[in-house]
C-alpha cells in the first residue's frame, strides 16, 4: 500500500481548501455555471440525472481497510448508504449534496484519498492489473510504475487542459488483465536491451500501445514502440502527450481523442512525430533513476508473509461443500508464493446492481481484509474486489464470512459476472437503463450448473455510446439505444480484451428490453450446440464459425424456447 509523504498530503489538503472556496463562491453567485463546471470536473464532480455524482480516485485500484471504512462512513453520512465501483477502479457516490462535497473531500484527505483528475480533460486515474505484485506470470510489479505515473501526471501544467480525457493502463504480465489495448496509452511490461545504459543483459521496460479506446469510435490501440527502457518511461509518455496536446482536435468533442489523431495521421506518421518530440526530451530531467524508483518503492508497505502457512489445512478441508468447491474454482486465483492465494469478492449477486456495495458490506470487507489479507484489497476493472494475499488455510473461514456478507457468488469469469455502467437510472447521458437488463439476465441464468456448463463468457452492458460498460470488448456486448423515445438494446458478439483484444460485431436490429434475456439464451444455445470441446469458449466459437449462425437463431421467427434451457439446438 502506498503511503503519502508530506508533499502528497499537502497537495491534497491544498486542493480541498481551493475547492471549498470555489464551491462557496458558486453557491453565492460569484461564479457562473460555466466557470464552476471546469473547477468541479477537475475534482470529480458531475451533475447527473437526479443529483451530483462524486467520483473518488482509487489509484491503480489499491485500497486499504482504513480507506474503505472512510468510504463506508461517507456513504452513510453524505449519500444513501452505498457506493458504486467503476471500470476505472474508482468508486462513485450518486447522491451527495453539492454543498457537502467540500466536506467529503476533506474527509477523504484524512485517509490519503482524493477526487483529483477523476474527470475533465486531464490524465485520469492510472489503472492496473488487480493481481499486480502477486501474479505468478508477472514480469515486473507494475505498482511502482503506476505510482510514478500518478505523481508525474497529477497537476502537470502542460496536461491540465488536454483536447479530451486521457486514460493510461499498465500490465506487468503478458496475460494483460488491465485491458491496455483499449486505452489512450497501454503499457505492457517486457524485457529487453537498453543500448544506452551501463546495465548489461536484459532490463525491464515497456511495450507502448497508443490510440486505443471505446465509445463512439471503438479502436484497438497500435503498438508504436516494442521496447522502451524503464528509465525513459516518463519522457517518452511526455512526448506522446505533447504531440496530442499540439495536434489533437479541440473543435469537435467527438473527434478529440488521441485515437482519432492517430487514425487520421496513421500509425507510422504518428510514431515519427512522437520520436521526433522525444529526441528533445530523451535523457533530460524526466529520465528516471534507480534512486527515484527506490524512493517510490520505499513508500509501499509490504505484507509480512508467513511461509509456514501452506496448503495442509486447506487440503484437508477440500470438499467441504459443493458450493465451496465451486467458489474455490471460480473466485480463488494463483499467487506467486506457495501457501497463498488471491480471492475475488463478487459484487455481482443477482438483484444487486453490478459494482454496488453497501456501507455495511464495506465495513465487513474492511474487517475481513485486516483478518485475512494484511489490511489491503484491490478494485478490479470488472467491478469486483480482490483480497490479494490470503493464506490458503484461511480459505474455508473466509468463504463462510463472505457468504454471510453476500459476496461469495461463484461466478467470476462466467456470464452473470456482468460489467455494467449505471445507465439511465442515474446518468444523464444514457439512452437506456443498464441495471434492469443486467438483473434480468442474471435471473435467467441463476442455475449454477448451467453457468458452469457454459463456461467462460464476458457480458458487458453500456447505457449509451460512450461505452462506460465496455460493451465493445465483451464476448457478448449490449448497448442501450433510443428509438423514438423507447429503450432498445443492440447486441454485439465476438469482442474480447487482453493480449488478443478485438471489437465485437453488431448482430442485427436492436431489441426491446423484454426480448434481451431470451436473445442471450439463444446465443448460448448456438454456442453449446456448435462448440467442439468443453474448453472451447463462446468467443472462440464466434471466431471460428462467424456471427451468421447466431444471428439466424436469435432472429428466427418460429423459434420456440427450449424446454431444457438451451442446452441443445435441434439443428447444429
C-alpha positions in Angstrom: 0.0 0.0 0.0 1.4 3.4 -1.0 1.8 5.8 2.0 1.6 9.6 1.3 4.7 11.6 2.1 4.5 15.2 3.2 4.2 16.6 -0.3 1.4 14.2 -1.2 -0.6 15.2 1.8 0.0 18.9 1.3 -1.1 18.9 -2.3 -4.4 17.1 -1.4 -5.1 19.4 1.6 -4.5 22.5 -0.5 -6.8 21.2 -3.3 -9.6 20.6 -0.7 -9.2 24.2 0.5 -9.3 25.6 -3.0 -12.4 23.7 -3.9 -14.1 24.7 -0.7 -13.7 28.3 -1.6 -14.7 27.7 -5.2 -17.9 25.9 -4.1 -18.7 28.8 -1.7 -18.3 31.3 -4.5 -20.5 29.3 -6.8 -23.3 28.9 -4.3 -23.0 32.7 -3.5 -23.5 33.5 -7.2 -19.9 34.8 -7.6 -19.1 32.1 -10.2 -21.5 31.2 -13.1 -22.3 27.7 -14.2 -19.7 27.5 -16.9 -16.9 28.9 -14.7 -17.7 26.4 -12.0 -18.0 23.4 -14.4 -14.3 23.4 -15.2 -13.5 23.5 -11.5 -15.9 20.8 -10.3 -14.9 18.4 -13.1 -11.3 18.5 -12.0 -12.5 17.5 -8.6 -14.6 14.5 -9.9 -18.0 16.2 -9.5 -20.6 15.6 -12.2 -24.2 16.7 -12.5 -26.2 13.6 -13.2 -29.9 12.9 -13.9 -31.1 13.2 -10.3 -28.2 14.6 -8.2 -24.5 15.3 -8.3 -22.2 12.4 -8.6 -18.8 12.4 -7.0 -16.1 10.1 -8.4 -13.3 9.2 -5.9 -9.9 8.1 -7.2 -8.5 4.7 -6.2 -5.1 4.9 -7.8 -4.3 1.6 -9.7 -7.1 0.0 -7.7 -5.2 -0.3 -4.4 -7.2 0.3 -1.2 -6.6 -0.1 2.5 -9.1 -1.3 5.1 -8.9 2.1 6.8 -9.7 3.8 3.5 -12.6 1.5 2.8 -14.1 2.3 6.3 -13.8 6.0 5.4 -15.8 5.3 2.2 -18.4 3.5 4.2 -18.7 6.5 6.5 -19.1 8.8 3.6 -21.8 6.6 2.0 -23.8 6.6 5.3 -23.4 10.3 6.2 -23.4 12.0 2.8 -25.1 9.5 0.4 -27.7 6.8 0.5 -25.7 4.1 2.2 -23.8 2.6 -0.8 -21.1 3.3 -3.4 -20.5 2.1 -6.9 -17.2 0.7 -8.1 -16.5 1.6 -11.7 -14.5 0.1 -14.6 -11.8 2.8 -13.9 -11.1 1.2 -10.5 -12.7 4.2 -8.8 -15.7 4.5 -6.6 -18.7 6.8 -7.3 -21.3 8.3 -4.9 -24.5 9.0 -6.7 -26.4 11.2 -4.2 -24.2 13.7 -2.5 -25.5 17.3 -2.0 -23.3 19.9 -3.7 -22.8 21.9 -0.6 -21.5 18.7 1.2 -18.8 17.9 -1.4 -16.1 20.0 0.1 -16.7 18.2 3.4 -16.5 14.9 1.7 -13.2 15.8 0.1 -11.8 17.0 3.5 -12.8 13.6 5.0 -11.2 11.7 2.1 -7.9 13.7 2.7 -7.7 12.4 6.2 -7.5 8.9 4.7 -5.0 9.8 2.0 -7.7 9.9 -0.7 -9.0 12.4 -3.2 -11.1 13.0 -6.3 -8.4 14.9 -8.3 -8.5 14.4 -12.0 -11.2 11.8 -12.0 -12.9 13.9 -14.6 -12.2 16.7 -17.0 -9.8 16.8 -20.0 -6.8 15.6 -17.9 -4.9 12.3 -17.3 -7.3 10.2 -15.4 -6.8 7.6 -12.7 -3.9 5.2 -13.8 -5.3 1.7 -13.9 -3.5 -1.6 -13.4 -3.7 -5.4 -13.2 -5.7 -6.2 -10.0 -3.2 -9.0 -9.3 -0.2 -6.7 -9.5 2.7 -7.8 -7.3 1.4 -11.3 -6.7 0.7 -12.8 -10.1 2.9 -15.9 -10.9 3.1 -14.9 -14.5 4.3 -11.3 -13.8 7.5 -10.0 -15.4 7.6 -6.9 -13.2 5.5 -5.4 -10.4 3.6 -2.6 -12.1 2.5 -0.8 -8.9 5.7 1.2 -8.5 5.5 2.4 -12.2 1.8 3.3 -11.7 2.7 5.4 -8.8 5.4 7.1 -10.7 2.9 7.9 -13.5 0.4 9.2 -10.9 2.9 11.6 -9.4 4.1 12.7 -12.9 0.6 13.3 -14.2 -1.1 14.9 -11.2 -1.2 18.7 -11.7 1.2 18.5 -14.6 0.7 22.1 -16.0 1.2 21.1 -19.7 -1.6 18.5 -19.5 -4.2 20.3 -17.4 -6.3 21.2 -20.5 -5.9 18.4 -23.0 -8.2 18.1 -26.0 -10.1 15.3 -24.3 -9.8 13.0 -21.3 -6.8 10.7 -21.3 -6.5 7.2 -19.8 -3.4 5.1 -19.1 -3.3 1.4 -18.1 -0.3 -0.7 -17.1 0.1 -4.5 -17.2 3.1 -6.3 -15.6 2.0 -9.6 -17.2 1.8 -11.0 -20.7 -1.8 -12.0 -20.0 -2.9 -8.4 -19.8 -5.6 -8.3 -17.1 -5.8 -4.4 -17.4 -7.3 -4.2 -21.0 -4.3 -2.0 -22.0 -5.1 -2.1 -25.7 -8.3 -0.1 -25.3 -6.7 2.8 -23.5 -5.2 6.0 -24.8 -1.8 4.6 -23.7 -1.3 1.0 -22.8 1.9 -0.2 -21.2 2.9 -3.9 -21.2 6.0 -5.0 -19.2 8.7 -6.6 -21.4 12.3 -7.4 -21.0 14.9 -6.1 -23.5 18.3 -4.5 -24.0 18.9 -0.8 -23.4 21.8 0.1 -25.8 22.4 3.4 -24.0 22.6 2.0 -20.5 25.5 0.7 -18.4 23.3 -2.2 -17.3 24.2 -5.4 -19.0 21.8 -8.0 -20.2 18.0 -7.7 -20.3 16.4 -4.8 -18.4 12.8 -4.1 -17.6 10.9 -1.9 -20.0 7.5 -1.5 -21.7 5.8 -2.1 -25.0 3.9 1.1 -25.7 0.5 1.0 -27.4 -1.3 4.2 -28.2 -4.8 5.2 -29.6 -7.0 2.5 -28.1 -10.4 3.4 -26.8 -14.1 2.5 -26.9 -17.1 4.9 -27.1 -18.4 6.3 -30.3 -15.4 5.2 -32.4 -14.0 2.0 -30.8 -10.4 1.3 -31.8 -7.8 -1.3 -30.6 -4.5 0.5 -29.9 -1.4 0.4 -32.1 2.0 -0.6 -30.7 4.3 2.3 -31.5 7.4 1.0 -29.6 8.2 -2.6 -28.9 10.6 -1.9 -26.1 11.0 1.3 -24.1 13.7 1.0 -21.3 12.2 1.8 -17.9 14.3 4.9 -17.3 12.7 6.6 -20.4 9.1 5.9 -19.3 8.2 9.5 -18.3 10.0 11.3 -21.1 8.5 9.1 -23.8 5.0 9.4 -22.5 5.5 13.2 -22.2 6.5 13.2 -25.9 3.2 11.4 -26.8 1.1 13.8 -24.7 2.9 16.8 -26.3 2.1 15.6 -29.8 -1.5 15.0 -28.8 -1.8 18.4 -27.0 -0.5 20.2 -30.1 -2.2 18.2 -32.8 -5.4 16.9 -31.2 -8.7 18.5 -32.3 -10.5 20.9 -30.0 -13.3 21.9 -32.3 -15.3 18.7 -32.1 -15.6 16.7 -28.8 -16.4 13.5 -30.8 -13.1 13.7 -32.7 -10.9 14.9 -29.9 -9.5 11.7 -28.5 -5.9 10.6 -29.4 -7.3 7.6 -31.2 -8.8 9.9 -33.8 -5.5 11.8 -34.2 -3.6 8.5 -34.7 -6.2 7.2 -37.1 -6.0 10.4 -39.2 -2.2 10.6 -39.2 -1.7 6.9 -39.5 0.5 4.9 -37.0 3.7 5.4 -38.9 3.4 9.2 -39.2 2.2 9.5 -35.6 5.1 7.4 -34.3 7.5 9.6 -36.4 6.2 12.7 -34.7 6.5 11.2 -31.2 10.0 10.0 -31.8 11.0 13.5 -33.1 9.5 15.1 -30.0 11.2 12.6 -27.8 14.6 13.5 -29.3 14.3 16.8 -27.4 13.3 15.1 -24.1 15.4 11.9 -24.0 18.0 11.9 -21.2 16.5 15.1 -19.9 15.2 15.9 -16.4 12.4 13.4 -16.7 14.8 10.5 -17.1 14.2 8.1 -14.2 17.0 6.9 -11.9 17.3 3.9 -9.7 17.2 6.3 -6.7 13.9 7.7 -7.7 12.4 4.2 -8.3 13.7 3.1 -4.9 12.2 6.2 -3.3 8.8 5.2 -4.6 9.3 1.6 -3.6 10.1 2.6 -0.1 6.7 4.3 0.3 4.9 1.0 -0.3 4.1 -1.3 2.7 4.9 -4.9 2.1 2.9 -7.9 3.5 4.7 -9.9 6.2 4.2 -13.3 4.6 4.3 -16.4 6.7 5.9 -19.1 4.6 4.8 -21.8 7.0 1.1 -21.2 6.2 0.9 -23.8 3.5 -1.9 -25.9 2.0 -2.0 -28.6 4.6 -5.0 -27.4 6.5 -6.8 -26.3 3.3 -6.3 -29.6 1.5 -7.9 -31.4 4.5 -11.0 -29.3 4.1 -11.3 -29.5 0.3 -14.7 -30.9 -0.5 -16.2 -29.0 2.4 -19.3 -28.5 0.3 -20.0 -28.5 -3.4 -20.7 -24.7 -3.2 -17.4 -24.1 -1.6 -15.7 -26.1 -4.3 -17.5 -24.1 -7.0 -16.3 -20.9 -5.3 -12.8 -22.1 -5.0 -12.7 -22.9 -8.7 -14.0 -19.6 -9.9 -13.1 -17.0 -7.2 -9.7 -18.2 -5.9 -6.6 -17.4 -8.0 -2.9 -18.4 -8.1 -0.3 -16.5 -6.0 3.4 -16.2 -6.6 4.1 -17.5 -3.1 3.3 -21.1 -2.0 0.6 -21.3 0.6 -1.2 -18.1 -0.6 -4.0 -17.2 -3.0 -5.8 -14.2 -4.3 -9.6 -14.2 -3.7 -12.2 -12.2 -5.7 -15.2 -10.9 -3.8 -18.1 -10.9 -6.3 -20.1 -7.7 -6.4 -22.5 -9.4 -8.9 -25.0 -11.1 -6.7 -28.4 -11.3 -8.5 -30.7 -8.4 -7.6 -27.8 -6.0 -6.8 -26.6 -3.5 -9.5 -23.1 -4.7 -10.7 -20.4 -2.9 -8.8 -22.6 -1.6 -6.0 -21.6 -2.3 -2.4 -23.4 -1.1 0.8 -21.8 0.8 3.6 -22.4 -2.3 5.9 -20.6 -4.5 3.4 -17.7 -2.1 3.1 -17.2 -2.2 6.9 -17.4 -6.0 6.8 -14.9 -6.2 3.9 -12.5 -3.9 5.8 -12.7 -6.2 8.8 -12.0 -9.3 6.6 -9.2 -7.5 4.8 -7.5 -6.9 8.2 -8.1 -10.5 9.3 -7.2 -12.3 6.1 -5.3 -10.0 3.6 -2.9 -7.8 5.6 -5.4 -4.9 5.6 -5.4 -4.3 1.8 -7.7 -5.0 -1.1 -7.9 -4.3 -4.8 -10.6 -2.9 -7.1 -10.8 -4.6 -10.5 -11.9 -3.0 -13.8 -14.6 -5.7 -13.9 -16.2 -4.0 -10.8 -15.3 -6.6 -8.2 -12.9 -6.6 -5.2 -9.9 -8.7 -4.5 -8.0 -9.9 -1.4 -4.6 -10.4 -2.9 -2.8 -12.2 0.0 -4.9 -14.9 1.6 -3.3 -17.9 3.3 -4.8 -21.0 1.7 -5.5 -22.4 5.1 -7.9 -19.5 5.7 -10.0 -20.0 2.6 -12.8 -22.0 4.2 -13.3 -19.5 7.0 -13.1 -16.5 4.6 -15.6 -18.2 2.3 -18.1 -18.6 5.1 -17.7 -14.9 6.1 -18.1 -13.7 2.5 -21.2 -15.8 2.1 -22.7 -14.2 5.2 -22.0 -10.8 3.6 -23.4 -11.7 0.2 -20.0 -11.5 -1.5 -19.3 -15.2 -2.4 -21.2 -15.7 -5.6 -19.0 -18.2 -7.6 -19.4 -16.5 -10.9 -16.0 -14.9 -11.7 -15.4 -15.3 -15.5 -18.9 -16.5 -16.1 -21.9 -15.0 -17.8 -23.5 -13.4 -14.7 -20.3 -11.6 -13.8 -21.7 -8.7 -15.8 -19.8 -5.4 -16.3 -22.4 -2.6 -16.4 -22.5 1.2 -16.2 -25.2 2.8 -14.0 -27.1 3.6 -17.2 -30.3 5.6 -17.4 -31.2 5.1 -13.8 -28.5 7.7 -12.9 -26.6 9.0 -15.9 -27.9 12.0 -17.9 -26.1 10.8 -21.0 -27.6 7.4 -21.1 -30.1 6.3 -23.8 -31.4 3.4 -21.8 -31.2 1.7 -18.4 -28.5 -0.9 -17.8 -29.2 -2.2 -14.3 -32.6 -3.9 -15.0 -31.1 -5.6 -18.1 -28.2 -7.0 -16.0 -30.6 -8.3 -13.4 -33.0 -9.9 -15.9 -30.0 -11.8 -17.5 -28.7 -12.8 -14.1 -32.1 -14.2 -13.1 -32.3 -16.1 -16.4 -29.0 -17.8 -15.7 -29.2 -18.4 -11.9 -28.7 -22.1 -12.3 -25.0 -22.6 -11.3 -24.7 -26.0 -13.1 -25.9 -24.3 -16.3 -23.5 -21.4 -15.8 -20.5 -23.7 -15.2 -21.5 -25.7 -18.3 -21.5 -22.6 -20.4 -18.0 -21.7 -19.1 -16.0 -18.5 -19.6 -18.1 -15.7 -21.0 -17.8 -12.0 -20.6 -21.0 -10.0 -20.9 -20.8 -6.2 -20.8 -23.6 -3.6 -20.9 -23.5 0.1 -21.7 -26.4 2.5 -21.5 -25.1 4.7 -24.3 -22.5 5.0 -27.0 -19.9 6.3 -24.5 -19.3 2.7 -23.6 -18.6 3.0 -19.9 -19.6 -0.6 -19.6 -17.0 -1.7 -22.2 -19.6 -3.4 -24.3 -17.4 -3.4 -27.4 -14.9 -5.9 -25.8 -17.5 -8.2 -24.2 -17.8 -11.7 -25.7 -21.4 -10.5 -25.7 -21.9 -6.8 -25.6 -25.2 -4.9 -25.1 -25.7 -1.3 -26.0 -28.7 0.8 -24.9 -30.1 2.9 -27.8 -33.1 5.3 -28.1 -35.6 4.5 -30.8 -38.3 7.2 -30.9 -38.2 7.7 -27.2 -38.3 4.0 -26.3 -35.4 2.0 -24.9 -33.9 -0.7 -27.2 -30.8 -2.8 -26.9 -28.3 -3.6 -29.7 -26.3 -6.9 -29.4 -22.6 -7.4 -30.3 -20.7 -10.6 -30.2 -17.0 -11.6 -30.6 -15.3 -8.9 -28.6 -12.5 -9.5 -26.2 -10.0 -7.7 -24.0 -6.5 -8.8 -23.1 -3.5 -9.5 -25.3 -5.7 -10.5 -28.2 -8.1 -7.6 -27.9 -10.9 -7.4 -30.5 -14.1 -5.4 -31.1 -17.4 -7.2 -31.2 -19.6 -7.2 -34.3 -23.2 -5.9 -34.3 -25.6 -8.9 -34.5 -28.7 -7.3 -36.0 -31.6 -5.0 -35.2 -31.9 -3.7 -31.7 -34.3 -5.5 -29.4 -36.8 -4.4 -26.7 -35.8 -4.8 -23.1 -38.1 -7.8 -22.6 -36.5 -9.6 -25.6 -32.9 -9.3 -24.4 -32.7 -12.2 -21.9 -34.2 -14.7 -24.4 -31.8 -13.4 -27.1 -28.9 -14.1 -24.8 -30.2 -17.6 -24.2 -30.5 -18.2 -28.0 -26.9 -17.1 -28.4 -25.9 -19.7 -25.7 -27.9 -22.4 -27.5 -25.9 -21.9 -30.7 -22.7 -21.9 -28.7 -23.4 -25.1 -26.8 -24.5 -26.9 -30.0 -21.5 -25.8 -32.0 -18.6 -26.0 -29.6 -16.2 -28.8 -30.4 -15.0 -29.3 -26.8 -16.0 -28.2 -23.3 -12.9 -26.0 -23.2 -13.8 -24.0 -26.3 -15.1 -20.7 -25.2 -18.1 -18.8 -26.6 -15.8 -16.2 -28.2 -13.7 -18.9 -29.8 -16.8 -20.4 -31.4 -17.8 -17.0 -32.7 -14.4 -16.5 -34.3 -14.5 -20.0 -35.8 -18.0 -20.0 -37.3 -18.8 -16.3 -37.6 -21.8 -14.4 -36.4 -24.4 -15.7 -39.0 -25.5 -18.9 -37.2 -26.0 -16.8 -34.0 -27.9 -14.1 -35.9 -30.2 -16.6 -37.6 -31.1 -18.3 -34.4 -31.6 -15.0 -32.4 -33.9 -13.5 -35.0 -35.8 -16.8 -36.1 -39.5 -16.0 -36.1 -40.7 -19.5 -35.4 -38.3 -20.2 -32.6 -39.7 -21.9 -29.5 -37.9 -21.7 -26.3 -36.0 -24.9 -25.5 -37.5 -26.8 -22.5 -34.0 -27.7 -21.3 -32.9 -24.1 -21.1 -31.0 -24.2 -24.4 -28.6 -27.0 -23.7 -29.1 -28.3 -27.2 -30.1 -27.0 -30.5 -32.1 -29.3 -32.7 -30.2 -28.5 -35.9 -26.5 -27.9 -35.4 
